[in-house]
Amino acid sequence: MNDICGRVHEFADGELIEESAGSFEWHLAACSGCQGELESILAIRALALESLGDARSRSVRGGLGASAAPRLSRAQRARRIFVAATPVLVAASFALVLGLRPRTRPDTTAMVAQAFDALGRRGERPTLERLAHAGADRHRPPPRVMRGGGAGKVPPSEALLRLEEAGDQHGLATLHVATRDLDRAETVLAQLPSTPEVENDRAVLEMKRGRLDAAEVRLRGVLRARPDQPAALWNLALLQEQRGDRAGASRAFAAIAARGEPGWSVEARRRADDLAAP
Amino acid sequence: MESERWKDLAAPNLLNSLLVEARRLTRNGADAKDLVQDTIERGLRHYDRFSYGSIGVWLSRVMHNLFIDRCRRRRTEPLPLETETVPAPPPVGPTPHWMRVSDEGLRQAVAALDPLSRDIFEKHELEGKSYAEIAADLGVATATVGTRLFRTRQKIREFLLRSFEQDGVAHE
């Protein structure tokens, strides 16, 4: 067993950052031990959903009369489920086979970047916070209005449609956050596996809702997993500023400035200096 | 009438569960849909091999095998970003006959857990929450969530293995 084998649970839970997950996949292809472990993790999860999830559903649906249904054995249920589910599965399969979306995922970075730019005013970024999708993470000048230039705007419907078709849910969430459509953004983000980037954007949602404690928990979680995640560093500094910790925020922005990221570094230096001023 | 109820309640849940699992594995929506599509196609093609037990577990095994195939194909591409060492299998022990696990068996295994582990397990596996979300909910460290989940799965597996041994069920 080597160190990477110990990451199979994090991989199965969607908790590895993209680079690590890619490396783990490469390892998994040749490691029979990890393949067996992954299979058992998926089996336990499927069993839990079926056994315990059913129990939860039954308790919720008790008032609708579901509890009056006869108790079936697992085998009986399995047969009934499959027989009943087959038309749905076939329909779903055909819908997928008939090409409702492309087999290979197009690069949506430029698409998100273009839509994100369109939501800002006069070339400004639409949010003061830093969103982690690659299309939104390029530096643009900060918005001059408090709520951000994207508030109240509507993302281009063509962009939303194309992102949906491409399966880029993170891109969709990015545009919803940028327009301050927080409920939609939350719904989409909730469906995604947790990665540092997604978790950062969930933290931005919390910040926009004024839930700074929850945002801080998420951001610190991101930085424990990836200490140099640039968007999380930025947002944590902003959060410190919003809490009134001017000295702490100034130090945090100064550290970001020292990283030398194009655009972000200059803005961070200016913010650090402003916050340090008496 | 009853089959209609199952169609309404079970089939969408099944597809949704497969999609959530596929998203975790592939980390993007389009690949996840491809994987679910392939899983359903293969499941329908080989349904005669499914004779008993949980359809969810059976399809999860189909999905697992397809995903491993995909990883193997990708391995031919120069990918690794971290240093790779010679792989050696971890000790996972015998694989129980997952298809034979009863609802009651799993409930007993989960009921035997300590309250914090059970809470973490249910929040993760049933509610689909991330480590960070669970940590925030329960006021524990994110690392604690991962460690507890790892140990919980071991305990559940050991519990089920013991019950199989008591029932005289052979292992793979």
Interface residues (C-beta under 8 A of the other chain):
Chain A: M1 N2 D3 I4 C5 G6 V8 H9 E10 A12 D13 G14 E15 E18 E19 S20 A21 G22 S23 E25 W26 H27 L28 A29 A30 C31 S32 G33 C34 Q35 G36 E37 L38 E39 S40 I41 L42 A43 I44 R45 A46 L47 A48 L49 E50 S51 L52 G53 D54 A55 R56 S57 A66 A69 R74 A75 R77 A78 R80 I81 F82 V83 A84 A85 T86 P87 V88 L89 V90 A92 S93 L96 V97 R101 P102 R103 T104 R105 A166 G167 D168 Q169 Q191 L192 P193 S194 T195 E199 A214 V217 R218 G221 V222 R224 A225
Chain B: E2 S3 E4 R5 W6 K7 L9 A10 A11 P12 N13 L14 L15 S17 V20 E21 R23 R24 L25 R27 N28 G29 A30 D31 A32 K33 D34 V36 Q37 I40 E41 G43 L44 Y47 F50 Y52 G53 S54 I55 G56 V57 L59 S60 R61 M63 H64 I68 C71 R72 R74 R75 L79 P80 L81 E82 E84 T85 V86 P87 A88 P89 P90 P91 V92 T95 W98 V101 S102 D103 L106 R107 V110 F121 E122 H124 E125 L126 S130 Y131 A132 E133 A135 A136 T142 A143 G146 L149 F150 R153 I156 R157
